[in-house]
């Protein structure tokens, strides 16, 4: 062990006292480099208490104070991009350029939060009745929590907390215990920017910490990103405890390729979207639906490109894809490839036995790129969210057949169509059952001022994340009706009739 990672509560590092620790592994070597404190119920309670105390003043702070701090934080975040990316590479395993891209996308939401003043302007209707005005305002909900996954340890928290604290809430982050260090670096930068103690807190932990956040009476809202089974559990449990919830679940993102598409562009997009970040993205393309006679040519083009991808440690500038997060996950991903042929798939590329030969990396969580063709919808490789570098290719005779196949999936996170036909693209964006649609764009992650979220089993709750949905999630509406009578009016008298405007 080279270091220990503790909690951040009330503006400072707080050493874990539960006695429970989790290992943090360098995926490129397989070595345990860090231990992370796993919070007890009492430690979660301490974080909630700190956040509740801070809300008493932060919730009433001026918009100018909040945005001034956020602008300072943005500058610090920008200056520390590389430092955060290095932490991501060391604990997640993704290549450095991908880690930098993650930080950049998180910065987009900080930008949105810096301009929160225009988003929180209320509405006023004057003279709705004689000397009566009505105003609509939005106010913070209180202490809010974010439970985030391992695959984007910087970006996904930044989808949540900048908007939450900009709108006047205080925040408790429970990051993945697999790569906890980026969250502590972010906490330090927020403190350096002048954020008051207790407004942003970090508690590390497992199910004990999660369940306490879901049940705690002083937590008003919970945001979550992760797998569908856990998203459903988060939504059910937190809702039962009276909290508002946005729980983003898993995905099986399809890319529909029509016969008129530019096949070179489609193949480039499929390889980039399927194998980037080793497939550990909820927006990864994991199923390509080839329509008509183009399937064989498209698969060949994908194979040619996939075979050239260089796999290696994330801190090697020549690496294009790194290892998977854990050895257990690596073995699970490989199992889908091992069983594919028996389920009727044609195994075009089998990367399950890949090993990296660099000295000191023999025990890394390595896996290569796999490509499966003629995949039946009954195959486990198609039905499950693999979350690894395995791309399935399915065949359809017509646009309608391909669309029906996509809409039959229980997931509805993101999807894409590749075509030169504007009419077909327009039909697709209206007819497909998914929350995010790309037209000749394989990973249609919205920019910060739009909202991110799926349909069906990819989202539990009413609100998508960030954008206007995020602002509405972290605030609640209040309508104020006022009347200032003129003394010249005289007494109004008692009126037991139904209130009316006149």
Number of C-alpha atoms within 10 A of each C-alpha: 11 7 10 17 22 23 27 25 26 22 19 16 16 16 15 21 14 13 9 14 21 18 17 27 25 25 27 30 22 20 16 15 16 21 21 23 24 25 27 22 17 13 23 27 17 15 26 28 18 23 28 23 17 22 23 14 13 26 23 12 13 12 17 12 13 22 20 16 19 25 17 18 25 23 13 16 23 14 11 15 17 16 13 24 24 20 21 29 24 23 24 29 32 32 29 25 16 19 26 20 14 22 24 17 18 22 24 18 25 26 17 20 28 24 17 20 15 8 15 17 11 13 11 14 11 13 14 12 12 12 12 16 16 16 14 14 15 19 17 25 22 25 30 30 28 26 24 23 19 20 25 26 28 31 21 24 24 24 26 28 27 26 30 29 26 28 29 26 30 30 31 27 25 27 27 19 24 24 28 30 24 22 26 21 17 21 21 18 19 23 19 14 19 15 23 16 19 26 30 32 27 29 31 29 26 19 11 13 21 20 15 17 27 25 16 16 13 17 27 22 24 27 29 26 25 21 19 20 12 16 25 19 13 26 24 17 16 22 17 12 15 14 21 22 26 27 30 31 26 27 32 26 29 32 31 29 29 28 19 13 17 15 21 14 12 25 23 15 19 29 25 21 24 31 26 21 27 28 24 20 21 24 23 30 30 30 25 30 26 27 21 17 13 16 23 14 14 21 20 13 19 22 18 13 15 22 13 9 16 13 22 26 28 27 18 12 11 12 17 22 27 31 30 28 28 21 18 11 15 20 16 15 22 22 15 20 22 13 15 20 15 10 14 16 22 17 18 14 18 17 18 21 11 13 18 20 10 11 8 12 19 14 16 26 26 30 27 26 25 25 24 24 23 19 25 19 15 10 18 17 25 24 14 13 18 23 26 29 30 28 28 24 23 23 23 21 14 14 19 12 14 24 19 15 16 24 16 12 19 16 27 28 27 30 32 26 25 25 20 15 11 10 9 14 19 11 10 21 18 10 12 18 24 24 21 23 27 19 20 21 17 28 25 18 17 15 14 21 16 14 21 23 25 26 20 16 20 28 27 24 16 12 23 24 26 29 21 17 18 22 24 21 23 29 21 12 12 11 13 10 13 13 12 9 13 8 7 6 7 8 8 7 6 6 7 6 6 5 7 6 8 8
